[in-house]
C-alpha cells in the first residue's frame, strides 16, 4: 500500500485538474437542451475508464440518459465491489448568484467550485483515481471492481431499477458502494448508515366556482384559505408529533445503543442552529436534534397558496387554495401507506363548505444499513487509515431513493461512502468540494479495496480475467 499512497500524494494536483475537465461538461439531465452534453459526459467517463485499463467499458442506453459501466476482473477468488455514482448534475439557476461560472471550475480557499464537483463527479473520480493508483503501481487491483455511473439521478433515477434488473448478471457483486453522500463534518471520517424515505403530496381545497366579493359573500360561505390553514395546523400537536392516525404505527424505534452513538458525535447544536438563521429549535418532544432529523418521521408544509397575492388590496373570498406536503419516513414506513393515511386524515379535517382532493406526487423508501455485517467494520478501518481519526457512523435526514433500489435489487450490503460536506451547496449556487477531502477520499477508497482483499471465503463475481 505504501507505493499506492505515495502515488496518490504525488499526483494530487493532476487528479484535481482531470476532475476539472469532466466538470466543464454541463450534463444537466433535467434540461432537454443539454441532452447531448449528458451523452458527452458519459463518453468522457467511458474514455477515462478505458485509460485506466478496464477490461470492459460500455455505455448503456436507457429510454432517457445513458449510464456508463466498467469492470476490472483481475483478482480471482477475491471479492467483487460494485460502485455506484452519477454523472448528471443539477441546473445552475439562479446563475447570477454564482461567484464564478458553474462550468468553469475554480480553486479558492482549498476548495474546488463548480456544478457537479461534489455531486457527484468528484465522488466518482475518488474511485477512479484510487483505481488508477493501484494499476499504476501494482499493475492490478487487489479486488474485482465494477462501476455503474448513471445519468438520471438528479431527475429521479427513473430508469435505474429496470437497468439494474436487466443487467443483473453484469452487476453481480459481493458488496455495493455508493459515493453520493456527505461526511458528518470536515475532517471527520464518516459512514452514512441510514437515509430517510419520502412521500410528497399536494392538497387542493375548493369552495365557490370563482373568487367572490368578501363584502357580499364574506360570512356566508367557507373560505378555502381559512379551511386549509386550519387543516395544516391540525397536522401536529403541541409536542411536535404528527397527529395523522397510524402515522407512527410501523416506525422502527431507535435502540438505546443507537441513541448513545448519536449522542457521542461532536455535534454543536448552537452552531447548527445559527447556520439556519432560525430563532430557536423545534421538534418532536423527547428526542435530540440529530435524532429528529435523522431517525424520526416528519410532516412538513413545503408551500401554501391561495387567493390574492399581488400588491395592494383586493377584497375577495378565494375560490381555492392548495398546499404541498412532504413526509420524511423512517424504517419501516412505506411511502404509499403514509400517503394514504395523510390523505384520509386531511379529508376528515376538512370543514363543511369545501371540497378536498389530495394527490400523491412521488416517494421513496428509507434505508437502514445492516451495520453488524463485517463489511462495515472493514470500511471503518479503511477510513481511519486514511484520515488518521476514528470513523463514525451517521445518518442523513434526506432521501436518496435509489439506495434502497440498489440494496433491494442486488440483495447486498450497501456502503454509503461520501466525502461531501453538509454546507457544500450541492443543489444551489456555488457548489464546492473540499480538496483535502477529495485527496483523503482517494486514499480511503484505496484502503477500502485493500481491506476487502483480506476477506476470506469470498469466491468473487469475476468470471473472467482481464
C-alpha positions in Angstrom: 0.0 0.0 0.0 2.9 2.4 0.5 3.5 2.7 -3.2 -0.2 3.3 -3.8 -0.4 6.0 -1.2 2.8 7.6 -2.5 1.3 7.7 -6.0 -1.8 9.4 -4.7 0.3 12.0 -2.9 2.5 12.6 -6.0 -0.5 13.1 -8.3 -2.7 15.2 -6.1 -2.7 18.2 -8.4 -3.2 16.2 -11.6 -6.2 14.4 -10.0 -7.8 17.8 -9.5 -7.1 19.1 -13.0 -8.6 15.9 -14.5 -11.7 16.3 -12.4 -12.0 19.9 -13.7 -12.0 18.7 -17.3 -15.0 16.5 -16.6 -16.9 19.1 -14.6 -16.7 21.5 -17.5 -19.2 19.4 -19.3 -22.7 20.8 -18.4 -24.5 17.5 -18.0 -27.8 18.9 -16.7 -30.2 15.9 -17.0 -33.4 17.9 -16.4 -32.7 20.3 -19.3 -33.6 18.9 -22.8 -31.1 21.4 -24.3 -28.3 19.5 -22.5 -29.1 16.0 -23.7 -26.0 15.9 -25.9 -23.9 17.2 -23.1 -25.1 14.4 -20.8 -24.1 12.0 -23.5 -20.7 13.7 -23.9 -20.2 13.4 -20.1 -20.9 9.6 -20.4 -18.4 9.4 -23.3 -15.8 11.3 -21.3 -16.1 9.0 -18.3 -16.0 5.9 -20.6 -12.8 7.1 -22.1 -11.3 7.6 -18.7 -12.3 4.1 -17.7 -10.6 2.7 -20.8 -7.5 4.7 -20.0 -7.4 3.1 -16.6 -7.3 -0.4 -18.1 -10.8 -1.6 -17.5 -11.3 -5.0 -19.1 -14.7 -3.9 -20.3 -16.3 -0.5 -20.7 -19.8 0.1 -22.1 -22.2 3.0 -22.4 -25.6 1.6 -21.6 -28.6 3.2 -23.3 -31.8 3.9 -21.4 -35.1 5.5 -22.5 -33.6 8.6 -21.0 -29.9 9.4 -20.5 -27.0 6.9 -20.8 -25.2 5.1 -18.0 -21.5 4.0 -18.0 -20.4 0.6 -17.0 -16.8 -0.6 -16.4 -15.2 -3.6 -14.8 -11.8 -4.8 -13.6 -11.9 -8.6 -13.0 -8.3 -9.4 -12.5 -8.4 -10.7 -8.9 -9.6 -14.4 -9.0 -11.2 -15.6 -5.7 -11.3 -12.1 -4.3 -14.5 -10.2 -3.5 -16.2 -8.0 -6.1 -17.2 -4.5 -5.3 -19.9 -2.7 -7.3 -19.5 1.1 -7.2 -22.5 3.4 -8.0 -22.3 7.1 -8.9 -24.0 9.5 -11.3 -22.6 11.9 -13.9 -25.6 14.2 -14.3 -25.8 17.4 -12.4 -28.4 19.9 -11.1 -29.5 23.1 -13.0 -27.4 26.2 -12.2 -30.2 28.8 -11.7 -30.0 31.4 -10.4 -26.9 32.0 -12.4 -26.3 35.5 -11.1 -25.6 34.1 -7.6 -22.5 32.2 -8.7 -19.2 33.8 -7.7 -17.5 32.0 -10.7 -19.1 30.4 -13.7 -20.6 27.0 -12.7 -18.9 25.1 -15.6 -15.6 26.8 -15.3 -14.3 25.2 -12.1 -12.2 27.4 -9.9 -9.9 26.7 -7.0 -10.3 29.0 -4.0 -9.6 28.6 -0.3 -8.7 25.0 -0.5 -11.9 24.2 -2.4 -12.9 23.5 -6.0 -16.0 25.4 -7.0 -18.4 24.4 -9.8 -21.5 22.5 -10.6 -21.0 18.7 -10.1 -17.7 18.9 -8.3 -19.1 17.1 -5.3 -22.5 15.9 -6.5 -21.4 13.6 -7.9 -18.4 13.8 -10.3 -15.8 14.4 -7.7 -17.0 11.4 -5.7 -17.0 9.2 -8.8 -13.4 10.3 -9.5 -12.4 9.5 -6.0 -12.8 5.9 -7.0 -11.4 6.3 -10.5 -8.2 7.8 -9.1 -7.9 5.1 -6.4 -8.2 2.5 -9.2 -5.6 4.3 -11.3 -3.2 4.4 -8.3 -3.3 0.6 -8.0 -3.0 0.0 -11.7 0.0 2.4 -12.0 1.9 0.9 -9.0 0.8 -2.8 -8.8 -0.5 -3.4 -12.3 -3.8 -4.7 -11.0 -6.5 -4.1 -8.3 -6.5 -6.2 -5.1 -10.2 -7.0 -5.6 -12.6 -7.1 -8.5 -14.4 -3.8 -9.2 -17.4 -2.9 -11.2 -18.6 0.6 -11.7 -22.0 1.9 -12.9 -22.5 5.6 -13.2 -26.0 6.7 -14.3 -27.1 9.9 -16.0 -30.5 10.4 -14.4 -30.1 10.6 -10.6 -30.9 14.3 -10.5 -34.3 13.6 -12.2 -35.3 10.7 -10.0 -33.4 7.7 -11.5 -36.5 6.7 -13.4 -34.8 4.0 -15.5 -32.3 2.7 -12.8 -34.4 -0.1 -11.5 -35.1 -1.5 -14.9 -31.4 -1.2 -15.8 -30.3 -3.0 -12.6 -32.7 -5.8 -13.3 -32.0 -6.2 -17.0 -28.2 -6.1 -16.3 -28.3 -8.1 -13.1 -25.7 -10.6 -14.3 -23.3 -7.9 -15.3 -23.7 -6.1 -12.0 -23.4 -9.2 -9.7 -21.1 -8.3 -6.8 -20.4 -9.2 -3.2 -20.7 -5.6 -1.9 -22.1 -2.3 -3.2 -20.6 1.1 -2.5 -22.5 4.4 -3.1 -20.5 7.6 -3.0 -23.0 10.4 -3.2 -23.4 11.5 0.4 -21.7 13.8 2.9 -19.5 13.4 5.9 -20.5 14.4 9.4 -18.1 17.3 9.4 -14.8 18.5 7.9 -12.0 16.0 8.6 -14.3 13.5 10.4 -14.3 10.2 8.5 -18.0 9.1 8.4 -20.1 6.2 7.1 -23.7 7.0 6.5 -25.8 4.1 7.7 -29.3 5.5 7.3 -31.4 7.6 5.0 -35.0 8.7 5.4 -37.6 7.9 2.8 -40.1 10.4 1.4 -43.7 10.8 0.3 -44.8 14.1 -1.3 -48.4 15.2 -1.6 -50.4 18.1 -2.8 -53.7 19.0 -1.2 -56.3 21.1 -3.1 -59.2 22.8 -1.3 -62.0 24.3 -3.4 -65.0 26.4 -2.4 -67.1 28.6 -4.8 -66.8 28.5 -8.6 -64.7 31.7 -8.6 -63.4 34.4 -6.3 -66.3 36.2 -4.6 -66.7 39.7 -3.2 -65.8 39.5 0.5 -68.4 42.1 1.4 -71.3 40.5 -0.4 -70.4 36.9 0.5 -68.0 37.0 3.5 -69.5 35.3 6.5 -71.9 33.3 4.3 -69.6 30.7 2.8 -66.5 28.9 3.9 -63.2 30.5 2.9 -60.9 27.8 1.3 -57.7 29.5 2.6 -59.1 29.5 6.2 -60.1 25.9 5.8 -56.7 24.8 4.5 -54.8 26.8 7.2 -56.9 25.1 9.9 -56.2 21.7 8.3 -52.5 22.2 8.1 -52.3 23.5 11.7 -54.1 20.3 12.9 -51.4 18.0 11.5 -49.2 18.5 14.6 -49.9 18.6 18.3 -48.2 21.0 20.8 -45.4 18.4 21.4 -44.4 18.3 17.7 -45.9 14.9 17.0 -47.8 14.3 13.8 -51.5 13.7 14.5 -52.2 11.6 11.4 -53.8 8.3 12.7 -51.4 5.4 12.3 -48.5 7.7 11.2 -46.1 6.1 13.8 -47.6 2.6 13.6 -44.6 1.0 11.8 -41.8 3.3 12.9 -38.7 1.4 13.8 -37.7 2.8 17.2 -34.1 3.8 17.9 -32.3 1.3 20.1 -30.5 2.5 23.2 -27.1 1.9 21.7 -28.0 3.8 18.6 -29.1 6.8 20.7 -25.9 6.6 22.7 -23.8 6.5 19.4 -25.7 9.6 18.1 -25.2 11.4 21.3 -21.5 10.8 21.3 -21.0 12.6 18.0 -19.3 16.1 18.1 -22.4 18.0 17.3 -22.5 21.7 18.1 -26.2 22.4 18.4 -25.8 26.1 18.9 -23.6 26.4 15.7 -26.1 24.3 13.8 -29.0 26.5 14.9 -27.0 29.6 14.0 -26.3 28.2 10.5 -30.1 28.0 9.9 -30.9 31.6 10.9 -33.9 30.4 12.8 -34.6 31.9 16.3 -34.9 28.6 18.1 -35.2 24.8 18.0 -38.4 23.0 17.5 -39.4 19.4 17.0 -40.9 16.2 18.5 -40.6 16.2 22.2 -38.3 13.5 23.7 -35.7 13.4 21.0 -32.5 15.3 20.3 -32.0 17.4 17.2 -29.9 14.8 15.4 -32.5 12.1 16.3 -35.3 14.2 15.0 -33.6 15.0 11.7 -32.1 11.5 11.1 -34.3 8.9 12.6 -37.8 10.3 13.3 -40.5 10.8 10.7 -41.8 14.2 9.9 -44.6 16.0 8.0 -43.9 19.5 6.7 -45.8 22.0 4.6 -43.4 23.0 1.9 -45.6 25.6 0.3 -49.1 27.1 0.6 -51.0 29.4 -1.8 -54.5 30.8 -2.5 -56.3 34.0 -3.0 -54.9 37.4 -3.9 -51.1 37.7 -3.9 -50.5 41.0 -5.7 -49.6 44.5 -4.5 -52.2 46.5 -2.7 -55.6 45.2 -1.6 -58.3 43.0 -3.2 -61.3 42.1 -1.1 -62.2 38.5 -2.1 -63.2 35.1 -0.8 -60.8 32.9 -2.7 -62.2 30.1 -4.8 -59.4 27.7 -4.0 -56.2 27.1 -2.0 -53.5 24.5 -2.2 -50.5 23.2 -0.2 -47.6 21.0 -0.9 -46.7 18.5 1.9 -43.6 16.3 2.4 -43.2 13.4 4.9 -39.7 12.1 5.6 -40.0 8.5 6.5 -38.0 6.1 8.6 -37.8 2.3 8.6 -40.3 0.5 8.3 -42.7 3.1 6.9 -43.9 2.8 3.3 -44.5 5.8 1.1 -47.8 4.6 -0.3 -49.2 3.7 3.1 -48.3 7.1 4.6 -49.6 9.0 1.6 -52.9 7.2 2.0 -53.1 7.9 5.7 -52.3 11.6 5.3 -54.9 12.0 2.5 -57.6 10.3 4.5 -56.9 12.5 7.5 -56.9 15.7 5.5 -60.3 14.7 4.1 -61.6 14.2 7.6 -60.1 17.5 8.8 -61.9 19.5 6.0 -64.7 21.7 7.4 -68.1 21.8 5.8 -68.4 24.0 2.7 -65.3 23.0 0.8 -64.2 20.1 -1.4 -60.8 18.5 -0.8 -58.6 16.5 -3.2 -55.2 15.1 -2.3 -52.7 13.9 -4.9 -49.6 11.8 -4.1 -46.8 13.1 -6.3 -43.8 10.8 -5.6 -42.0 9.0 -2.9 -39.0 6.8 -1.9 -38.4 4.2 0.7 -36.0 4.7 3.7 -32.7 2.8 4.0 -31.0 1.4 7.1 -27.7 -0.4 6.7 -27.0 -3.8 8.3 -24.2 -2.4 10.4 -23.5 -5.8 12.0 -22.2 -7.0 8.7 -18.4 -7.4 8.7 -18.0 -5.0 5.7 -18.9 -2.0 7.9 -16.1 -2.6 10.3 -13.8 -3.1 7.4 -14.9 0.2 5.9 -14.4 1.9 9.2 -10.8 0.7 9.3 -10.2 1.9 5.8 -11.4 5.4 6.6 -9.4 5.5 9.8 -6.2 4.5 8.0 -6.8 7.4 5.5 -7.8 10.1 7.9 -5.9 9.1 11.0 -9.0 9.5 13.1 -11.8 7.2 14.4 -14.5 6.7 11.9 -18.1 7.4 13.0 -21.5 6.1 11.9 -24.0 8.8 11.0 -27.4 9.1 9.3 -28.8 11.7 6.9 -32.2 13.2 7.1 -32.6 13.5 3.4 -33.8 10.9 0.9 -31.9 9.0 -1.8 -34.5 6.5 -3.1 -32.0 4.8 -5.5 -30.0 3.5 -2.5 -32.9 1.4 -1.4 -33.5 0.4 -5.0 -29.9 -0.8 -5.3 -30.0 -2.6 -2.0 -33.2 -4.4 -2.7 -32.3 -5.2 -6.3 -28.9 -6.6 -5.6 -29.6 -8.0 -2.1 -26.2 -6.9 -1.0 -24.9 -4.6 1.8 -24.7 -1.0 0.6 -21.9 1.2 1.8 -22.7 4.9 1.8 -19.2 6.3 1.4 -19.5 10.0 0.9 -17.0 12.8 1.1 -19.1 15.9 0.8 -19.8 18.5 3.4 -23.2 19.4 4.9 -22.9 23.0 3.5 -21.4 22.2 0.1 -24.3 23.8 -1.9 -24.7 20.7 -4.0 -28.1 21.8 -5.3 -27.5 25.5 -5.0 -25.3 28.2 -6.5 -21.6 27.9 -5.6 -21.3 24.2 -5.1 -17.9 23.3 -3.8 -15.7 20.3 -3.0 -13.1 20.3 -0.1 -9.9 19.4 -1.9 -8.4 17.8 1.3 -11.5 15.6 1.4 -11.0 14.7 -2.2 -7.4 13.7 -1.6 -8.2 11.7 1.5 -11.2 10.2 -0.2 -9.0 8.7 -2.8 -6.8 7.2 -0.1 -9.9 6.0 1.7 -11.1 4.2 -1.4 -7.7 2.6 -1.9 -7.6 1.4 1.7 -11.1 0.1 1.3 -10.0 -2.1 -1.7 -7.0 -3.2 0.3 -9.1 -4.1 3.4 -11.7 -6.0 1.2 -8.9 -8.1 -0.4 -8.2 -9.6 3.1 -11.7 -11.0 3.4 -11.7 -14.8 3.3 -14.4 -17.1 2.0 -15.3 -14.9 -1.0 -15.4 -16.6 -4.4 -15.7 -13.3 -6.1 -18.0 -12.4 -9.0 -15.4 -12.0 -11.7 -15.8 -14.9 -14.2 -13.0 -13.8 -16.5 -9.6 -12.2 -16.0 -8.6 -9.1 -17.7 
